[in-house]
Amino acid sequence: MEEKWLTFREASQLIGKNPHYLSTLFRIHPEYFEGVEVKKIGATRTKVINKDQLEKVELQVKKIGALRKSEVFLRVKHKKNSLVQRLLTFYPKAENI
């Protein structure tokens, strides 16, 4: 079976993202591409990715993104005098009337 290789631009458009999505993601978060074969070809060092491994990168982005969101939520939730805590305690509690 022949492997299908896509440029980062083609792969980004295939998953419905901005044409620069994967190249930016690769530059900023290379950890998302661990275990994924990325080749640099040609004089311009164009990056290509195997179509089958593109799904693996998408799962990594979703998994790590969810973990980061929960970390931020936990930090805000447990931080004393956080904005959320101050907003929640702004109004006095109603006493039993």
C-alpha positions, -999 to 999 in steps of 0.1 A, spaced: 0 0 0 14 34 -10 17 60 17 0 93 11 22 123 21 7 158 24 24 191 28 16 209 61 -5 234 40 -25 206 23 -30 188 56 -41 219 74 -67 226 47 -78 189 47 -88 192 84 -105 225 79 -79 248 94 -59 278 83 -32 268 57 -5 278 82 -21 259 112 2 228 112 34 247 105 27 271 133 17 243 156 50 224 147 70 255 155 53 264 188 44 230 201 67 203 187 56 179 215 23 174 196 44 157 168 62 132 190 61 97 174 49 112 141 72 111 111 76 146 96 99 149 66 116 181 53 119 179 15 134 202 -12 155 233 -11 128 252 9 126 224 35 89 220 30 75 198 57 53 168 48 33 145 70 18 111 64 -19 113 60 -24 84 84 -4 101 111 -23 134 108 -51 119 129 -26 111 157 -15 148 158 -52 159 160 -58 136 189 -26 149 207 -38 185 202 -72 177 217 -58 156 246 -31 181 257 -55 210 251 -80 195 274 -54 189 301 -41 225 299 -77 239 302 -83 218 333 -50 229 348 -59 265 343 -94 259 358 -79 242 389 -53 271 394 -81 297 392 -104 276 414 -79 272 442 -61 305 441 -70 328 470 -84 362 461 -88 352 425 -111 373 404 -137 345 403 -136 342 441 -139 379 445 -168 381 421 -186 353 439 -182 369 473 -191 404 462 -227 401 470 -235 394 507 -253 362 514 -290 365 522 -298 356 557 -329 336 565 -357 361 568 
